[in-house]
Amino acid sequence: MDDKKFKIEKAKARKLRQSQWWQQKVQSGICHYCGGSFAAAVLTMDHIVPISRGGKSTRGNLVPACKNCNSNKKYYTPAEIILKEKLDQDVCF
């Protein structure tokens, strides 16, 4: 993904972060990945399919995540995370 498209998607995400829709998502206090309960202020916005992998900043691709899950997910897709855990090693596509 070129730099211009990356910046556009990041700007869309920033705009959605201010929306009522996102505020309701984080008020639930639930991390999408681990299911843990957290204060809304500590949940981060995560792209299920990362922007660097072609993901878009849309409601269907944005979820609240705790800092630990978001950091561990990095640029992986959910399917790659499952494979990584099953194989107990890093996966490369």
Gaussian input, Z-matrix of N, CA and C with variables (Angstrom, degrees):
# hf/3-21g

backbone

0 1
 N
 C     1     B1
 C     2     B2     1     A1
 N     3     B3     2     A2     1     D1
 C     4     B4     3     A3     2     D2
 C     5     B5     4     A4     3     D3
 N     6     B6     5     A5     4     D4
 C     7     B7     6     A6     5     D5
 C     8     B8     7     A7     6     D6
 N     9     B9     8     A8     7     D7
 C    10    B10     9     A9     8     D8
 C    11    B11    10    A10     9     D9
 N    12    B12    11    A11    10    D10
 C    13    B13    12    A12    11    D11
 C    14    B14    13    A13    12    D12
 N    15    B15    14    A14    13    D13
 C    16    B16    15    A15    14    D14
 C    17    B17    16    A16    15    D15
 N    18    B18    17    A17    16    D16
 C    19    B19    18    A18    17    D17
 C    20    B20    19    A19    18    D18
 N    21    B21    20    A20    19    D19
 C    22    B22    21    A21    20    D20
 C    23    B23    22    A22    21    D21
 N    24    B24    23    A23    22    D22
 C    25    B25    24    A24    23    D23
 C    26    B26    25    A25    24    D24
 N    27    B27    26    A26    25    D25
 C    28    B28    27    A27    26    D26
 C    29    B29    28    A28    27    D27
 N    30    B30    29    A29    28    D28
 C    31    B31    30    A30    29    D29
 C    32    B32    31    A31    30    D30
 N    33    B33    32    A32    31    D31
 C    34    B34    33    A33    32    D32
 C    35    B35    34    A34    33    D33
 N    36    B36    35    A35    34    D34
 C    37    B37    36    A36    35    D35
 C    38    B38    37    A37    36    D36
 N    39    B39    38    A38    37    D37
 C    40    B40    39    A39    38    D38
 C    41    B41    40    A40    39    D39
 N    42    B42    41    A41    40    D40
 C    43    B43    42    A42    41    D41
 C    44    B44    43    A43    42    D42
 N    45    B45    44    A44    43    D43
 C    46    B46    45    A45    44    D44
 C    47    B47    46    A46    45    D45
 N    48    B48    47    A47    46    D46
 C    49    B49    48    A48    47    D47
 C    50    B50    49    A49    48    D48
 N    51    B51    50    A50    49    D49
 C    52    B52    51    A51    50    D50
 C    53    B53    52    A52    51    D51
 N    54    B54    53    A53    52    D52
 C    55    B55    54    A54    53    D53
 C    56    B56    55    A55    54    D54
 N    57    B57    56    A56    55    D55
 C    58    B58    57    A57    56    D56
 C    59    B59    58    A58    57    D57
 N    60    B60    59    A59    58    D58
 C    61    B61    60    A60    59    D59
 C    62    B62    61    A61    60    D60
 N    63    B63    62    A62    61    D61
 C    64    B64    63    A63    62    D62
 C    65    B65    64    A64    63    D63
 N    66    B66    65    A65    64    D64
 C    67    B67    66    A66    65    D65
 C    68    B68    67    A67    66    D66
 N    69    B69    68    A68    67    D67
 C    70    B70    69    A69    68    D68
 C    71    B71    70    A70    69    D69
 N    72    B72    71    A71    70    D70
 C    73    B73    72    A72    71    D71
 C    74    B74    73    A73    72    D72
 N    75    B75    74    A74    73    D73
 C    76    B76    75    A75    74    D74
 C    77    B77    76    A76    75    D75
 N    78    B78    77    A77    76    D76
 C    79    B79    78    A78    77    D77
 C    80    B80    79    A79    78    D78
 N    81    B81    80    A80    79    D79
 C    82    B82    81    A81    80    D80
 C    83    B83    82    A82    81    D81
 N    84    B84    83    A83    82    D82
 C    85    B85    84    A84    83    D83
 C    86    B86    85    A85    84    D84
 N    87    B87    86    A86    85    D85
 C    88    B88    87    A87    86    D86
 C    89    B89    88    A88    87    D87
 N    90    B90    89    A89    88    D88
 C    91    B91    90    A90    89    D89
 C    92    B92    91    A91    90    D90
 N    93    B93    92    A92    91    D91
 C    94    B94    93    A93    92    D92
 C    95    B95    94    A94    93    D93
 N    96    B96    95    A95    94    D94
 C    97    B97    96    A96    95    D95
 C    98    B98    97    A97    96    D96
 N    99    B99    98    A98    97    D97
 C   100   B100    99    A99    98    D98
 C   101   B101   100   A100    99    D99
 N   102   B102   101   A101   100   D100
 C   103   B103   102   A102   101   D101
 C   104   B104   103   A103   102   D102
 N   105   B105   104   A104   103   D103
 C   106   B106   105   A105   104   D104
 C   107   B107   106   A106   105   D105
 N   108   B108   107   A107   106   D106
 C   109   B109   108   A108   107   D107
 C   110   B110   109   A109   108   D108
 N   111   B111   110   A110   109   D109
 C   112   B112   111   A111   110   D110
 C   113   B113   112   A112   111   D111
 N   114   B114   113   A113   112   D112
 C   115   B115   114   A114   113   D113
 C   116   B116   115   A115   114   D114
 N   117   B117   116   A116   115   D115
 C   118   B118   117   A117   116   D116
 C   119   B119   118   A118   117   D117
 N   120   B120   119   A119   118   D118
 C   121   B121   120   A120   119   D119
 C   122   B122   121   A121   120   D120
 N   123   B123   122   A122   121   D121
 C   124   B124   123   A123   122   D122
 C   125   B125   124   A124   123   D123
 N   126   B126   125   A125   124   D124
 C   127   B127   126   A126   125   D125
 C   128   B128   127   A127   126   D126
 N   129   B129   128   A128   127   D127
 C   130   B130   129   A129   128   D128
 C   131   B131   130   A130   129   D129
 N   132   B132   131   A131   130   D130
 C   133   B133   132   A132   131   D131
 C   134   B134   133   A133   132   D132
 N   135   B135   134   A134   133   D133
 C   136   B136   135   A135   134   D134
 C   137   B137   136   A136   135   D135
 N   138   B138   137   A137   136   D136
 C   139   B139   138   A138   137   D137
 C   140   B140   139   A139   138   D138
 N   141   B141   140   A140   139   D139
 C   142   B142   141   A141   140   D140
 C   143   B143   142   A142   141   D141
 N   144   B144   143   A143   142   D142
 C   145   B145   144   A144   143   D143
 C   146   B146   145   A145   144   D144
 N   147   B147   146   A146   145   D145
 C   148   B148   147   A147   146   D146
 C   149   B149   148   A148   147   D147
 N   150   B150   149   A149   148   D148
 C   151   B151   150   A150   149   D149
 C   152   B152   151   A151   150   D150
 N   153   B153   152   A152   151   D151
 C   154   B154   153   A153   152   D152
 C   155   B155   154   A154   153   D153
 N   156   B156   155   A155   154   D154
 C   157   B157   156   A156   155   D155
 C   158   B158   157   A157   156   D156
 N   159   B159   158   A158   157   D157
 C   160   B160   159   A159   158   D158
 C   161   B161   160   A160   159   D159
 N   162   B162   161   A161   160   D160
 C   163   B163   162   A162   161   D161
 C   164   B164   163   A163   162   D162
 N   165   B165   164   A164   163   D163
 C   166   B166   165   A165   164   D164
 C   167   B167   166   A166   165   D165
 N   168   B168   167   A167   166   D166
 C   169   B169   168   A168   167   D167
 C   170   B170   169   A169   168   D168
 N   171   B171   170   A170   169   D169
 C   172   B172   171   A171   170   D170
 C   173   B173   172   A172   171   D171
 N   174   B174   173   A173   172   D172
 C   175   B175   174   A174   173   D173
 C   176   B176   175   A175   174   D174
 N   177   B177   176   A176   175   D175
 C   178   B178   177   A177   176   D176
 C   179   B179   178   A178   177   D177
 N   180   B180   179   A179   178   D178
 C   181   B181   180   A180   179   D179
 C   182   B182   181   A181   180   D180
 N   183   B183   182   A182   181   D181
 C   184   B184   183   A183   182   D182
 C   185   B185   184   A184   183   D183
 N   186   B186   185   A185   184   D184
 C   187   B187   186   A186   185   D185
 C   188   B188   187   A187   186   D186
 N   189   B189   188   A188   187   D187
 C   190   B190   189   A189   188   D188
 C   191   B191   190   A190   189   D189
 N   192   B192   191   A191   190   D190
 C   193   B193   192   A192   191   D191
 C   194   B194   193   A193   192   D192
 N   195   B195   194   A194   193   D193
 C   196   B196   195   A195   194   D194
 C   197   B197   196   A196   195   D195
 N   198   B198   197   A197   196   D196
 C   199   B199   198   A198   197   D197
 C   200   B200   199   A199   198   D198
 N   201   B201   200   A200   199   D199
 C   202   B202   201   A201   200   D200
 C   203   B203   202   A202   201   D201
 N   204   B204   203   A203   202   D202
 C   205   B205   204   A204   203   D203
 C   206   B206   205   A205   204   D204
 N   207   B207   206   A206   205   D205
 C   208   B208   207   A207   206   D206
 C   209   B209   208   A208   207   D207
 N   210   B210   209   A209   208   D208
 C   211   B211   210   A210   209   D209
 C   212   B212   211   A211   210   D210
 N   213   B213   212   A212   211   D211
 C   214   B214   213   A213   212   D212
 C   215   B215   214   A214   213   D213
 N   216   B216   215   A215   214   D214
 C   217   B217   216   A216   215   D215
 C   218   B218   217   A217   216   D216
 N   219   B219   218   A218   217   D217
 C   220   B220   219   A219   218   D218
 C   221   B221   220   A220   219   D219
 N   222   B222   221   A221   220   D220
 C   223   B223   222   A222   221   D221
 C   224   B224   223   A223   222   D222
 N   225   B225   224   A224   223   D223
 C   226   B226   225   A225   224   D224
 C   227   B227   226   A226   225   D225
 N   228   B228   227   A227   226   D226
 C   229   B229   228   A228   227   D227
 C   230   B230   229   A229   228   D228
 N   231   B231   230   A230   229   D229
 C   232   B232   231   A231   230   D230
 C   233   B233   232   A232   231   D231
 N   234   B234   233   A233   232   D232
 C   235   B235   234   A234   233   D233
 C   236   B236   235   A235   234   D234
 N   237   B237   236   A236   235   D235
 C   238   B238   237   A237   236   D236
 C   239   B239   238   A238   237   D237
 N   240   B240   239   A239   238   D238
 C   241   B241   240   A240   239   D239
 C   242   B242   241   A241   240   D240
 N   243   B243   242   A242   241   D241
 C   244   B244   243   A243   242   D242
 C   245   B245   244   A244   243   D243
 N   246   B246   245   A245   244   D244
 C   247   B247   246   A246   245   D245
 C   248   B248   247   A247   246   D246
 N   249   B249   248   A248   247   D247
 C   250   B250   249   A249   248   D248
 C   251   B251   250   A250   249   D249
 N   252   B252   251   A251   250   D250
 C   253   B253   252   A252   251   D251
 C   254   B254   253   A253   252   D252
 N   255   B255   254   A254   253   D253
 C   256   B256   255   A255   254   D254
 C   257   B257   256   A256   255   D255
 N   258   B258   257   A257   256   D256
 C   259   B259   258   A258   257   D257
 C   260   B260   259   A259   258   D258
 N   261   B261   260   A260   259   D259
 C   262   B262   261   A261   260   D260
 C   263   B263   262   A262   261   D261
 N   264   B264   263   A263   262   D262
 C   265   B265   264   A264   263   D263
 C   266   B266   265   A265   264   D264
 N   267   B267   266   A266   265   D265
 C   268   B268   267   A267   266   D266
 C   269   B269   268   A268   267   D267
 N   270   B270   269   A269   268   D268
 C   271   B271   270   A270   269   D269
 C   272   B272   271   A271   270   D270
 N   273   B273   272   A272   271   D271
 C   274   B274   273   A273   272   D272
 C   275   B275   274   A274   273   D273
 N   276   B276   275   A275   274   D274
 C   277   B277   276   A276   275   D275
 C   278   B278   277   A277   276   D276

   B1=1.4549
   B2=1.5280
   B3=1.3237
   B4=1.4603
   B5=1.5252
   B6=1.3082
   B7=1.4654
   B8=1.5315
   B9=1.3285
   B10=1.4610
   B11=1.5326
   B12=1.3325
   B13=1.4640
   B14=1.5271
   B15=1.3327
   B16=1.4590
   B17=1.5310
   B18=1.3216
   B19=1.4680
   B20=1.5256
   B21=1.3210
   B22=1.4635
   B23=1.5302
   B24=1.3366
   B25=1.4649
   B26=1.5291
   B27=1.3229
   B28=1.4657
   B29=1.5350
   B30=1.3285
   B31=1.4673
   B32=1.5269
   B33=1.3337
   B34=1.4664
   B35=1.5265
   B36=1.3294
   B37=1.4680
   B38=1.5243
   B39=1.3280
   B40=1.4682
   B41=1.5274
   B42=1.3204
   B43=1.4642
   B44=1.5343
   B45=1.3290
   B46=1.4644
   B47=1.5296
   B48=1.3263
   B49=1.4670
   B50=1.5288
   B51=1.3124
   B52=1.4650
   B53=1.5268
   B54=1.3244
   B55=1.4643
   B56=1.5216
   B57=1.3335
   B58=1.4648
   B59=1.5305
   B60=1.3221
   B61=1.4683
   B62=1.5275
   B63=1.3432
   B64=1.4674
   B65=1.5270
   B66=1.3227
   B67=1.4623
   B68=1.5302
   B69=1.3157
   B70=1.4630
   B71=1.5257
   B72=1.3302
   B73=1.4684
   B74=1.5225
   B75=1.3195
   B76=1.4631
   B77=1.5235
   B78=1.3287
   B79=1.4605
   B80=1.5289
   B81=1.3356
   B82=1.4669
   B83=1.5271
   B84=1.3471
   B85=1.4574
   B86=1.5183
   B87=1.3319
   B88=1.4656
   B89=1.5341
   B90=1.3374
   B91=1.4627
   B92=1.5258
   B93=1.3081
   B94=1.4651
   B95=1.5246
   B96=1.3164
   B97=1.4656
   B98=1.5247
   B99=1.3126
   B100=1.4748
   B101=1.5204
   B102=1.3318
   B103=1.4551
   B104=1.5165
   B105=1.3303
   B106=1.4587
   B107=1.5164
   B108=1.3318
   B109=1.4678
   B110=1.5224
   B111=1.3221
   B112=1.4653
   B113=1.5191
   B114=1.3103
   B115=1.4581
   B116=1.5246
   B117=1.3200
   B118=1.4690
   B119=1.5258
   B120=1.3114
   B121=1.4677
   B122=1.5263
   B123=1.3237
   B124=1.4667
   B125=1.5322
   B126=1.3309
   B127=1.4605
   B128=1.5222
   B129=1.3159
   B130=1.4548
   B131=1.5212
   B132=1.3151
   B133=1.4594
   B134=1.5231
   B135=1.3236
   B136=1.4537
   B137=1.5152
   B138=1.3271
   B139=1.4603
   B140=1.5311
   B141=1.3245
   B142=1.4631
   B143=1.5265
   B144=1.3214
   B145=1.4626
   B146=1.5155
   B147=1.3390
   B148=1.4640
   B149=1.5306
   B150=1.3184
   B151=1.4624
   B152=1.5193
   B153=1.3245
   B154=1.4708
   B155=1.5208
   B156=1.3306
   B157=1.4621
   B158=1.5233
   B159=1.3345
   B160=1.4615
   B161=1.5139
   B162=1.3372
   B163=1.4667
   B164=1.5172
   B165=1.2990
   B166=1.4613
   B167=1.5226
   B168=1.3123
   B169=1.4635
   B170=1.5247
   B171=1.3340
   B172=1.4562
   B173=1.5254
   B174=1.3059
   B175=1.4665
   B176=1.5269
   B177=1.2975
   B178=1.4565
   B179=1.5164
   B180=1.3264
   B181=1.4561
   B182=1.5278
   B183=1.3177
   B184=1.4600
   B185=1.5211
   B186=1.3275
   B187=1.4643
   B188=1.5247
   B189=1.3454
   B190=1.4565
   B191=1.5325
   B192=1.3159
   B193=1.4594
   B194=1.5215
   B195=1.3337
   B196=1.4613
   B197=1.5292
   B198=1.2988
   B199=1.4679
   B200=1.5280
   B201=1.3310
   B202=1.4563
   B203=1.5391
   B204=1.3327
   B205=1.4708
   B206=1.5259
   B207=1.3329
   B208=1.4603
   B209=1.5298
   B210=1.3059
   B211=1.4646
   B212=1.5256
   B213=1.3277
   B214=1.4575
   B215=1.5239
   B216=1.3182
   B217=1.4656
   B218=1.5231
   B219=1.3088
   B220=1.4660
   B221=1.5192
   B222=1.3230
   B223=1.4655
   B224=1.5288
   B225=1.3373
   B226=1.4568
   B227=1.5300
   B228=1.3252
   B229=1.4602
   B230=1.5306
   B231=1.3271
   B232=1.4665
   B233=1.5386
   B234=1.3203
   B235=1.4661
   B236=1.5279
   B237=1.3069
   B238=1.4662
   B239=1.5269
   B240=1.3236
   B241=1.4653
   B242=1.5214
   B243=1.3277
   B244=1.4700
   B245=1.5212
   B246=1.3225
   B247=1.4711
   B248=1.5200
   B249=1.3076
   B250=1.4622
   B251=1.5264
   B252=1.3406
   B253=1.4644
   B254=1.5327
   B255=1.3299
   B256=1.4664
   B257=1.5202
   B258=1.3314
   B259=1.4577
   B260=1.5198
   B261=1.3392
   B262=1.4549
   B263=1.5297
   B264=1.3386
   B265=1.4701
   B266=1.5295
   B267=1.3006
   B268=1.4481
   B269=1.5267
   B270=1.3236
   B271=1.4569
   B272=1.5195
   B273=1.2948
   B274=1.4628
   B275=1.5170
   B276=1.3339
   B277=1.4624
   B278=1.4955
   A1=108.09
   A2=114.89
   A3=117.21
   A4=110.60
   A5=114.15
   A6=121.89
   A7=112.24
   A8=117.23
   A9=120.95
   A10=110.69
   A11=117.08
   A12=120.82
   A13=110.85
   A14=116.54
   A15=121.60
   A16=109.49
   A17=116.89
   A18=121.34
   A19=111.41
   A20=117.00
   A21=121.05
   A22=110.19
   A23=116.84
   A24=120.82
   A25=111.16
   A26=117.68
   A27=120.87
   A28=110.29
   A29=116.83
   A30=120.78
   A31=110.44
   A32=117.41
   A33=120.97
   A34=110.01
   A35=116.85
   A36=121.23
   A37=110.29
   A38=117.76
   A39=120.95
   A40=110.46
   A41=116.45
   A42=120.61
   A43=110.17
   A44=117.41
   A45=120.63
   A46=111.70
   A47=117.13
   A48=120.85
   A49=110.95
   A50=117.27
   A51=121.71
   A52=112.67
   A53=117.41
   A54=120.90
   A55=112.44
   A56=115.04
   A57=122.19
   A58=109.77
   A59=116.79
   A60=121.57
   A61=110.90
   A62=116.42
   A63=119.33
   A64=111.08
   A65=116.71
   A66=120.05
   A67=110.53
   A68=117.22
   A69=120.88
   A70=110.83
   A71=117.10
   A72=120.95
   A73=110.79
   A74=117.79
   A75=119.96
   A76=112.26
   A77=117.72
   A78=120.09
   A79=111.39
   A80=116.73
   A81=119.40
   A82=109.93
   A83=115.81
   A84=120.97
   A85=114.87
   A86=117.68
   A87=121.62
   A88=110.57
   A89=115.53
   A90=121.16
   A91=108.30
   A92=117.06
   A93=122.81
   A94=111.83
   A95=117.60
   A96=121.36
   A97=114.15
   A98=118.15
   A99=119.70
   A100=112.79
   A101=117.22
   A102=120.93
   A103=113.94
   A104=116.80
   A105=121.03
   A106=112.48
   A107=115.55
   A108=121.87
   A109=109.76
   A110=115.38
   A111=121.87
   A112=109.22
   A113=115.83
   A114=120.47
   A115=107.78
   A116=115.84
   A117=120.11
   A118=111.94
   A119=117.02
   A120=121.31
   A121=113.44
   A122=117.45
   A123=118.80
   A124=113.07
   A125=117.88
   A126=119.73
   A127=110.10
   A128=115.67
   A129=121.57
   A130=109.80
   A131=116.05
   A132=121.76
   A133=107.72
   A134=116.55
   A135=120.40
   A136=110.26
   A137=115.19
   A138=121.82
   A139=107.19
   A140=117.96
   A141=120.85
   A142=108.86
   A143=117.00
   A144=121.41
   A145=104.86
   A146=117.74
   A147=120.79
   A148=113.24
   A149=115.06
   A150=120.46
   A151=110.28
   A152=116.65
   A153=120.51
   A154=112.68
   A155=116.64
   A156=121.68
   A157=111.19
   A158=117.16
   A159=121.40
   A160=114.63
   A161=117.95
   A162=121.26
   A163=111.50
   A164=115.10
   A165=121.82
   A166=110.21
   A167=115.31
   A168=121.52
   A169=108.24
   A170=114.79
   A171=122.06
   A172=109.10
   A173=116.61
   A174=120.91
   A175=111.72
   A176=117.85
   A177=120.58
   A178=114.01
   A179=117.83
   A180=121.37
   A181=112.80
   A182=118.06
   A183=121.50
   A184=110.44
   A185=115.68
   A186=120.98
   A187=109.77
   A188=116.71
   A189=119.34
   A190=109.81
   A191=115.83
   A192=120.95
   A193=109.48
   A194=115.25
   A195=118.00
   A196=107.52
   A197=115.59
   A198=120.60
   A199=111.92
   A200=116.83
   A201=120.97
   A202=111.31
   A203=116.65
   A204=119.93
   A205=111.18
   A206=116.43
   A207=120.15
   A208=110.30
   A209=117.51
   A210=121.37
   A211=111.36
   A212=116.69
   A213=120.32
   A214=112.69
   A215=117.00
   A216=121.13
   A217=111.42
   A218=116.38
   A219=123.14
   A220=110.10
   A221=116.97
   A222=123.14
   A223=111.82
   A224=116.63
   A225=120.28
   A226=111.56
   A227=115.59
   A228=121.08
   A229=106.89
   A230=118.29
   A231=119.34
   A232=112.93
   A233=118.07
   A234=120.64
   A235=110.90
   A236=117.24
   A237=120.66
   A238=111.15
   A239=116.62
   A240=119.92
   A241=109.86
   A242=116.38
   A243=120.34
   A244=109.90
   A245=117.44
   A246=120.84
   A247=111.30
   A248=116.03
   A249=121.22
   A250=110.56
   A251=116.22
   A252=120.52
   A253=111.38
   A254=117.12
   A255=120.73
   A256=111.92
   A257=115.70
   A258=120.40
   A259=112.60
   A260=116.22
   A261=122.81
   A262=112.13
   A263=114.48
   A264=120.13
   A265=108.62
   A266=115.90
   A267=121.22
   A268=109.60
   A269=116.54
   A270=120.86
   A271=108.68
   A272=115.94
   A273=121.37
   A274=108.90
   A275=115.75
   A276=120.72
   A277=110.39
   D1=132.11
   D2=-178.04
   D3=-76.95
   D4=163.97
   D5=-173.26
   D6=-60.71
   D7=-37.24
   D8=-178.46
   D9=-64.73
   D10=-46.64
   D11=179.58
   D12=-64.57
   D13=-37.53
   D14=178.59
   D15=-61.17
   D16=-45.89
   D17=179.74
   D18=-63.96
   D19=-37.79
   D20=179.05
   D21=-63.88
   D22=-45.21
   D23=-179.86
   D24=-65.62
   D25=-38.72
   D26=177.31
   D27=-63.92
   D28=-39.38
   D29=178.86
   D30=-65.64
   D31=-40.01
   D32=176.90
   D33=-61.49
   D34=-42.02
   D35=179.84
   D36=-63.52
   D37=-42.46
   D38=178.34
   D39=-60.74
   D40=-41.01
   D41=179.73
   D42=-66.08
   D43=-44.03
   D44=179.31
   D45=-65.04
   D46=-30.99
   D47=179.51
   D48=-61.40
   D49=-26.44
   D50=179.95
   D51=-87.68
   D52=-7.26
   D53=-174.21
   D54=-77.55
   D55=158.10
   D56=175.85
   D57=-61.29
   D58=-37.70
   D59=178.82
   D60=-55.88
   D61=-48.80
   D62=-178.54
   D63=-68.50
   D64=-39.53
   D65=179.51
   D66=-58.79
   D67=-38.83
   D68=177.26
   D69=-67.01
   D70=-38.55
   D71=179.70
   D72=-61.31
   D73=-47.64
   D74=-176.94
   D75=-76.05
   D76=-24.98
   D77=178.07
   D78=-65.41
   D79=-22.24
   D80=176.51
   D81=-64.72
   D82=-28.33
   D83=177.45
   D84=73.47
   D85=14.01
   D86=-175.75
   D87=-107.15
   D88=128.45
   D89=174.81
   D90=-74.13
   D91=131.16
   D92=-179.47
   D93=-61.04
   D94=-33.32
   D95=-172.96
   D96=-90.12
   D97=-49.96
   D98=-175.96
   D99=-97.52
   D100=-15.04
   D101=-179.96
   D102=77.67
   D103=4.82
   D104=-179.85
   D105=-70.50
   D106=156.81
   D107=177.50
   D108=-95.65
   D109=133.07
   D110=-177.48
   D111=-141.78
   D112=158.88
   D113=171.92
   D114=-66.27
   D115=142.80
   D116=-178.37
   D117=-54.82
   D118=-35.58
   D119=-176.46
   D120=-65.84
   D121=-22.29
   D122=-177.54
   D123=-98.50
   D124=-5.67
   D125=176.56
   D126=-78.94
   D127=140.89
   D128=179.32
   D129=-108.25
   D130=163.27
   D131=176.71
   D132=-90.54
   D133=127.93
   D134=178.73
   D135=-125.40
   D136=140.50
   D137=173.12
   D138=-87.54
   D139=120.87
   D140=178.88
   D141=-57.19
   D142=-53.20
   D143=170.38
   D144=-97.90
   D145=112.32
   D146=-175.44
   D147=-57.87
   D148=148.78
   D149=177.22
   D150=-55.55
   D151=-40.17
   D152=-178.77
   D153=-64.64
   D154=-15.78
   D155=-179.95
   D156=-108.08
   D157=14.01
   D158=177.16
   D159=98.99
   D160=2.35
   D161=178.88
   D162=-69.51
   D163=155.71
   D164=-179.32
   D165=-112.54
   D166=159.80
   D167=176.74
   D168=-90.84
   D169=76.30
   D170=179.42
   D171=-123.93
   D172=161.85
   D173=-179.36
   D174=-56.86
   D175=-35.60
   D176=-178.74
   D177=-74.16
   D178=-12.37
   D179=-176.77
   D180=-114.94
   D181=1.25
   D182=-178.27
   D183=-113.54
   D184=130.46
   D185=-179.34
   D186=-138.59
   D187=153.80
   D188=173.69
   D189=-77.55
   D190=139.42
   D191=179.44
   D192=-141.29
   D193=146.48
   D194=174.78
   D195=-72.04
   D196=160.12
   D197=-176.43
   D198=-58.52
   D199=-40.20
   D200=-178.83
   D201=-63.73
   D202=-48.50
   D203=179.73
   D204=-63.69
   D205=-42.23
   D206=-179.41
   D207=-63.62
   D208=-40.50
   D209=179.19
   D210=-67.64
   D211=-40.82
   D212=-179.52
   D213=-71.71
   D214=-30.37
   D215=-178.84
   D216=-68.01
   D217=-38.85
   D218=-178.99
   D219=53.76
   D220=-124.31
   D221=-176.88
   D222=-104.01
   D223=13.24
   D224=-178.75
   D225=-79.63
   D226=154.52
   D227=171.05
   D228=-89.30
   D229=162.58
   D230=178.60
   D231=-56.64
   D232=-38.56
   D233=179.13
   D234=-63.52
   D235=-39.00
   D236=179.04
   D237=-67.93
   D238=-34.15
   D239=177.92
   D240=-65.27
   D241=-42.98
   D242=178.35
   D243=-61.22
   D244=-46.40
   D245=178.43
   D246=-61.35
   D247=-42.67
   D248=-179.88
   D249=-59.72
   D250=-43.78
   D251=179.69
   D252=-68.67
   D253=-40.82
   D254=-179.47
   D255=-66.44
   D256=-41.32
   D257=-177.61
   D258=-84.65
   D259=-13.05
   D260=-177.38
   D261=55.71
   D262=37.09
   D263=176.65
   D264=-156.83
   D265=164.17
   D266=179.35
   D267=-67.31
   D268=146.28
   D269=177.59
   D270=-114.63
   D271=146.41
   D272=-178.68
   D273=-134.50
   D274=124.79
   D275=179.16
   D276=-117.18

